[in-house]
Amino acid sequence: MSDPARLGFSGRVQELFAPLAEQGFSPARVIRVDRGMPLVAGPMGVVRAEPATHLVKSAADVASRVAVGDWVALGRPEGHDLPIIEVILPRAGMFSRKDPGSETGQQVVIANVDVVFVVQSLSGDGVNDRRLERELVLAWESGARPVVVLTKADLVEDADEVARFVAEIAIGVEVIVESAVTGIGIDAVRAAVPLGTTAALLGGSGVGKSTLVNRLVGHEVLLTNETRSGDDKGRHTTVAREMVLVPDGGVIIDTPGMRGLALWDAEEGLSAAFPDMEELAVECRFRDCTHVSEPGCAVVAAVEAGELSPRRLESWRRLRTELDSLAARQDEHSRREQERKFYKPIAKFARQHFKDIPRDKGR
């Protein structure tokens, strides 16, 4: 995995890296992160690297936290056993969600991705349309091209019918029906990851992401577990995001199944995932129409006329409310931070003032 072209070293990355090369740094791409310790690939091969002190100290800034898919500049200071990540190059895009451990923070899951395969299993409980819509919003917001992959087609009889249903949800998105057992759809997935392309897999636990990667590669590079009896679901195996080379193609990133997919700053993603809503909203009387009870709402009128599914409008409202709620919490957090910064020097001055007042020794 040392060929820069195979890793996606594009003209854009080369241009960004040029001044760093003049300073003696080496390019590398982050292919895995284990407990804050990145594994990187580049001209030196695959090695473990250590983030520079200034990046660690700035970890509150998401631009300073290394993510799988990042392009970085490596230095090798004298006396260090490991190369040091000195610079994280500006990202072309990133797949983010609200940090599960924070009220308003952002977590960058992967960076610099061209294609996001939104993976859902046809077997077991079938396609989760609510989750699919949420995944599409996040995928579009990342700046990548979403592609829906419906796995385990060999276990169901109505795969094509489900695919048609999914196509009505994933408007304008390619839908691939796939089976790692029969091989159906594998070539279509491979065609979406040509040389120089970075793809990523997004989906819940047990939907067959790692199995799909192994089939693309031609042998087992990622661990998989047997399907559970009773519901045809695979057991959760992947524990870290990891980049893998696709033979005669680009790279693909497998991700652990994420239960929490809270939205983060996904205005553009919401619009892209609901183009039917956006098209109707243009005809609303009010530009800031919430599509609830405003007079002259073209969206509500379309629902009443049977031109738009009520479920579709309800899904949009749920996601819209979630984004509005996050924005309100962020505003409140920002207000508290401003107050803290304003009052902190005043409190410091007050403490120092009272400390300097001479005490009455006669008391």
C-alpha positions as CSV (number, residue, x, y, z in Angstrom):
1,M,0.0,0.0,0.0
2,S,2.9,2.4,-0.8
3,D,1.8,3.6,-4.2
4,P,0.5,7.1,-3.8
5,A,-1.7,6.8,-6.9
6,R,-3.4,3.7,-5.4
7,L,-4.0,5.7,-2.2
8,G,-5.7,8.5,-4.0
9,F,-2.7,11.0,-4.3
10,S,-4.6,13.3,-6.6
11,G,-3.4,16.5,-8.3
12,R,-5.2,18.5,-5.5
13,V,-3.3,16.6,-2.8
14,Q,0.0,17.0,-4.7
15,E,-0.5,20.7,-5.0
16,L,-1.3,21.1,-1.3
17,F,1.7,19.0,-0.3
18,A,4.2,20.7,-2.6
19,P,5.4,23.4,-0.1
20,L,5.7,20.7,2.7
21,A,7.8,18.6,0.4
22,E,10.2,21.5,0.1
23,Q,10.5,21.4,3.9
24,G,11.6,17.8,3.8
25,F,8.3,16.2,4.9
26,S,7.0,12.9,3.4
27,P,3.3,12.4,2.3
28,A,1.3,9.6,3.9
29,R,-2.4,8.6,4.2
30,V,-4.0,7.5,7.5
31,I,-5.4,4.0,7.0
32,R,-6.4,3.2,10.6
33,V,-6.4,4.9,14.0
34,D,-6.1,2.8,17.2
35,R,-6.6,4.7,20.5
36,G,-5.2,7.9,19.0
37,M,-2.2,6.2,17.3
38,P,-2.6,6.4,13.5
39,L,-1.4,3.7,11.1
40,V,-0.2,5.5,7.9
41,A,0.8,4.4,4.4
42,G,3.1,6.1,2.0
43,P,6.4,5.8,0.2
44,M,7.9,4.3,3.4
45,G,5.3,1.5,3.5
46,V,2.8,1.0,6.3
47,V,4.0,2.3,9.6
48,R,2.7,3.5,13.0
49,A,3.0,7.3,13.4
50,E,2.6,9.7,16.3
51,P,0.7,13.1,16.1
52,A,2.8,16.1,16.8
53,T,2.5,17.8,20.2
54,H,0.8,20.9,18.7
55,L,-1.9,18.6,17.2
56,V,-2.5,16.8,20.5
57,K,-2.8,20.1,22.3
58,S,-5.3,21.4,19.7
59,A,-7.4,18.2,19.8
60,A,-10.6,20.2,20.6
61,D,-10.4,21.5,17.0
62,V,-11.6,18.7,14.7
63,A,-9.1,19.9,12.0
64,S,-6.3,18.8,14.4
65,R,-7.7,15.3,15.1
66,V,-6.4,12.7,12.7
67,A,-9.1,10.7,11.0
68,V,-8.9,7.7,8.6
69,G,-8.6,9.0,5.1
70,D,-6.6,12.1,6.1
71,W,-3.5,13.0,4.1
72,V,-0.7,14.0,6.4
73,A,2.9,15.3,6.3
74,L,5.4,13.1,8.2
75,G,8.6,14.3,9.8
76,R,11.3,12.1,11.4
77,P,13.0,14.2,14.1
78,E,16.3,12.9,15.5
79,G,15.8,10.6,18.5
80,H,12.2,9.6,17.6
81,D,11.4,6.0,17.0
82,L,8.2,6.8,15.2
83,P,7.6,9.3,12.4
84,I,5.7,12.4,13.5
85,I,2.5,13.7,11.9
86,E,3.3,17.4,11.7
87,V,0.5,18.6,9.4
88,I,-3.0,17.4,8.4
89,L,-3.7,18.6,4.9
90,P,-7.0,20.4,4.3
91,R,-9.8,17.9,3.7
92,A,-11.8,17.8,0.5
93,G,-14.7,16.6,2.6
94,M,-15.5,14.6,5.7
95,F,-18.2,12.3,7.0
96,S,-19.2,13.8,10.4
97,R,-21.8,13.1,13.0
98,K,-22.6,14.7,16.4
99,D,-20.1,13.3,18.9
100,P,-21.9,10.7,21.0
101,G,-19.9,11.9,24.0
102,S,-20.7,15.6,23.6
103,E,-23.8,17.8,23.8
104,T,-22.8,19.9,20.8
105,G,-19.4,18.5,19.6
106,Q,-18.5,17.2,16.2
107,Q,-16.9,13.8,15.4
108,V,-15.1,13.3,12.1
109,V,-15.6,9.7,11.2
110,I,-13.7,9.6,7.9
111,A,-12.1,12.2,5.6
112,N,-11.5,12.7,1.8
113,V,-14.0,10.2,0.5
114,D,-15.4,10.2,-3.1
115,V,-18.1,7.5,-2.7
116,V,-20.1,6.4,0.3
117,F,-21.7,3.0,0.0
118,V,-24.8,3.1,2.2
119,V,-25.3,-0.6,3.0
120,Q,-28.5,-2.2,4.1
121,S,-29.4,-5.9,4.4
122,L,-32.3,-7.4,2.5
123,S,-32.5,-10.3,5.0
124,G,-33.7,-10.4,8.6
125,D,-35.8,-7.3,9.4
126,G,-35.1,-5.9,5.9
127,V,-34.4,-2.3,4.9
128,N,-34.7,0.3,7.7
129,D,-36.1,3.2,5.7
130,R,-35.7,5.7,8.6
131,R,-32.1,4.9,9.0
132,L,-31.5,4.9,5.3
133,E,-32.8,8.4,5.0
134,R,-30.5,9.5,7.8
135,E,-27.5,7.8,6.3
136,L,-28.2,9.5,3.0
137,V,-28.3,12.9,4.6
138,L,-24.9,12.3,6.2
139,A,-23.5,10.8,3.0
140,W,-24.5,13.8,0.9
141,E,-23.3,16.2,3.5
142,S,-19.8,14.6,3.4
143,G,-19.4,15.8,-0.2
144,A,-19.2,12.3,-1.5
145,R,-21.5,10.5,-4.0
146,P,-23.8,8.1,-2.2
147,V,-24.6,4.7,-3.6
148,V,-27.0,2.3,-1.9
149,V,-26.0,-1.3,-1.6
150,L,-28.6,-3.9,-0.7
151,T,-26.8,-7.0,0.6
152,K,-27.7,-10.7,1.1
153,A,-29.9,-10.8,-2.0
154,D,-29.5,-14.6,-2.0
155,L,-31.6,-14.8,1.2
156,V,-34.8,-13.1,-0.1
157,E,-37.1,-13.6,-3.1
158,D,-38.3,-10.0,-3.5
159,A,-34.9,-8.2,-3.9
160,D,-35.9,-6.3,-7.0
161,E,-39.2,-5.1,-5.4
162,V,-37.3,-3.8,-2.4
163,A,-34.8,-2.1,-4.6
164,R,-37.7,-0.2,-6.3
165,F,-39.0,0.8,-2.9
166,V,-35.5,2.0,-1.9
167,A,-35.1,4.0,-5.2
168,E,-38.2,6.0,-4.2
169,I,-36.5,7.0,-1.0
170,A,-33.0,7.4,-2.4
171,I,-34.0,9.8,-5.2
172,G,-31.2,10.2,-7.8
173,V,-29.0,7.6,-6.1
174,E,-27.7,4.4,-7.7
175,V,-29.1,1.3,-6.0
176,I,-27.1,-1.9,-6.3
177,V,-28.6,-5.3,-5.3
178,E,-25.7,-7.5,-4.0
179,S,-24.9,-10.9,-2.8
180,A,-21.4,-12.0,-1.7
181,V,-22.6,-15.6,-2.1
182,T,-23.8,-15.5,-5.7
183,G,-21.6,-12.6,-6.8
184,I,-24.5,-10.5,-8.1
185,G,-23.8,-6.8,-7.9
186,I,-20.1,-7.2,-7.0
187,D,-18.9,-5.9,-10.4
188,A,-21.2,-2.9,-10.0
189,V,-19.7,-2.1,-6.6
190,R,-16.2,-2.6,-7.9
191,A,-16.9,-0.3,-10.9
192,A,-17.6,2.5,-8.4
193,V,-14.1,2.3,-6.9
194,P,-11.7,2.9,-9.9
195,L,-8.1,3.7,-9.4
196,G,-7.6,6.9,-7.4
197,T,-11.0,6.7,-5.8
198,T,-11.7,6.5,-2.1
199,A,-14.9,4.7,-1.1
200,A,-16.3,4.1,2.4
201,L,-19.0,1.7,3.7
202,L,-21.7,3.0,6.0
203,G,-24.3,0.8,7.6
204,G,-25.4,-0.9,10.8
205,S,-23.8,-3.9,12.5
206,G,-24.2,-7.2,10.7
207,V,-25.4,-5.9,7.3
208,G,-22.4,-7.5,5.5
209,K,-19.9,-4.7,5.0
210,S,-16.8,-6.6,5.9
211,T,-18.0,-9.6,3.8
212,L,-18.5,-7.3,0.8
213,V,-14.9,-5.9,1.2
214,N,-13.5,-9.4,1.3
215,R,-15.4,-10.3,-1.9
216,L,-14.1,-7.2,-3.6
217,V,-10.5,-8.0,-2.6
218,G,-10.8,-11.6,-3.5
219,H,-9.7,-13.0,-0.1
220,E,-10.4,-12.4,3.6
221,V,-8.7,-9.2,4.7
222,L,-11.3,-8.3,7.3
223,L,-12.7,-10.6,10.0
224,T,-16.4,-11.7,9.6
225,N,-18.6,-13.7,11.9
226,E,-21.2,-16.3,11.1
227,T,-24.8,-15.2,10.5
228,R,-27.0,-15.6,13.5
229,S,-29.7,-18.2,13.3
230,G,-33.2,-16.8,13.4
231,D,-32.7,-13.4,11.9
232,D,-30.0,-13.8,9.2
233,K,-28.0,-11.0,10.7
234,G,-24.2,-11.1,11.0
235,R,-22.6,-10.5,14.3
236,H,-20.7,-7.3,14.8
237,T,-17.0,-7.8,13.9
238,T,-15.3,-4.5,12.7
239,V,-14.0,-2.5,15.7
240,A,-12.1,0.3,13.9
241,R,-12.3,2.2,10.6
242,E,-9.8,0.6,8.2
243,M,-8.7,1.3,4.7
244,V,-8.2,-1.6,2.2
245,L,-6.8,-1.7,-1.3
246,V,-9.2,-2.9,-4.0
247,P,-7.3,-4.9,-6.7
248,D,-6.9,-2.9,-9.9
249,G,-8.9,-0.1,-8.2
250,G,-8.9,2.5,-5.5
251,V,-9.3,2.1,-1.7
252,I,-12.3,1.3,0.4
253,I,-12.8,2.1,4.1
254,D,-14.8,-0.4,6.3
255,T,-16.5,1.2,9.3
256,P,-17.9,-0.4,12.5
257,G,-21.7,-0.5,12.7
258,M,-22.7,2.8,14.3
259,R,-25.9,2.8,16.4
260,G,-25.8,6.5,16.9
261,L,-26.0,8.6,13.8
262,A,-27.0,12.0,15.1
263,L,-26.9,14.7,12.5
264,W,-24.2,17.4,12.5
265,D,-24.5,20.6,10.5
266,A,-26.3,18.8,7.6
267,E,-28.3,21.5,5.9
268,E,-27.0,20.7,2.4
269,G,-27.2,17.0,3.1
270,L,-30.9,17.3,4.1
271,S,-31.7,19.2,0.9
272,A,-29.8,16.7,-1.3
273,A,-31.5,13.7,0.3
274,F,-35.0,15.2,-0.1
275,P,-34.9,16.8,-3.6
276,D,-38.6,16.2,-3.9
277,M,-39.3,18.3,-0.9
278,E,-36.9,21.0,-2.1
279,E,-38.6,21.2,-5.4
280,L,-42.1,21.6,-3.8
281,A,-40.9,24.1,-1.2
282,V,-40.0,26.6,-4.0
283,E,-43.7,27.0,-4.6
284,C,-44.5,27.7,-0.9
285,R,-45.9,31.2,-0.2
286,F,-43.4,31.9,2.6
287,R,-39.6,31.3,2.1
288,D,-39.2,30.1,5.7
289,C,-42.2,27.7,5.5
290,T,-41.9,24.9,8.0
291,H,-44.4,22.8,6.0
292,V,-46.7,22.3,9.1
293,S,-49.7,24.7,9.0
294,E,-48.6,27.8,7.0
295,P,-51.1,29.0,4.4
296,G,-50.0,28.4,0.9
297,C,-47.7,25.5,1.7
298,A,-47.0,23.6,-1.5
299,V,-45.6,20.6,0.4
300,V,-48.7,20.1,2.6
301,A,-50.9,20.6,-0.5
302,A,-48.9,17.9,-2.3
303,V,-49.5,15.5,0.6
304,E,-53.2,16.2,0.5
305,A,-53.3,15.7,-3.2
306,G,-51.6,12.3,-2.9
307,E,-48.5,13.6,-4.8
308,L,-46.2,13.2,-1.8
309,S,-46.1,10.5,0.9
310,P,-47.1,11.6,4.4
311,R,-44.4,9.4,5.7
312,R,-41.9,11.3,3.5
313,L,-42.9,14.6,5.0
314,E,-42.8,13.2,8.5
315,S,-39.3,11.9,8.0
316,W,-38.2,15.3,6.8
317,R,-39.8,17.1,9.8
318,R,-38.0,14.7,12.2
319,L,-34.6,15.4,10.7
320,R,-35.3,19.1,10.4
321,T,-36.3,19.3,14.0
322,E,-33.1,17.5,15.0
323,L,-31.0,20.0,13.1
324,D,-32.9,22.9,14.6
325,S,-32.5,21.5,18.1
326,L,-28.7,21.0,17.6
327,A,-28.4,24.6,16.3
328,A,-30.2,25.9,19.4
329,R,-27.9,23.9,21.8
330,Q,-24.9,25.2,19.9
331,D,-26.1,28.8,20.2
332,E,-26.6,28.3,23.9
333,H,-23.2,26.7,24.3
334,S,-21.6,29.6,22.4
335,R,-23.5,32.1,24.6
336,R,-22.2,30.4,27.8
337,E,-18.6,30.4,26.5
338,Q,-18.8,34.1,25.7
339,E,-20.1,34.8,29.1
340,R,-17.3,32.7,30.7
341,K,-14.7,34.6,28.7
342,F,-16.2,37.9,29.6
343,Y,-16.5,37.3,33.4
344,K,-13.2,35.3,33.8
345,P,-10.9,38.3,33.9
346,I,-13.3,40.2,36.1
347,A,-13.4,37.4,38.6
348,K,-9.6,37.2,38.5
349,F,-9.3,40.9,39.1
350,A,-11.7,40.7,42.0
351,R,-9.8,37.8,43.6
352,Q,-6.5,39.7,43.3
353,H,-8.1,42.9,44.6
354,F,-9.4,41.4,47.8
355,K,-6.2,39.4,48.2
356,D,-4.2,42.7,48.2
357,I,-6.4,44.5,50.7
358,P,-4.4,44.8,54.0
359,R,-6.1,42.9,56.8
360,D,-6.8,44.6,60.1
361,K,-4.4,42.9,62.5
362,G,-6.2,44.4,65.5
363,R,-9.2,42.3,65.1
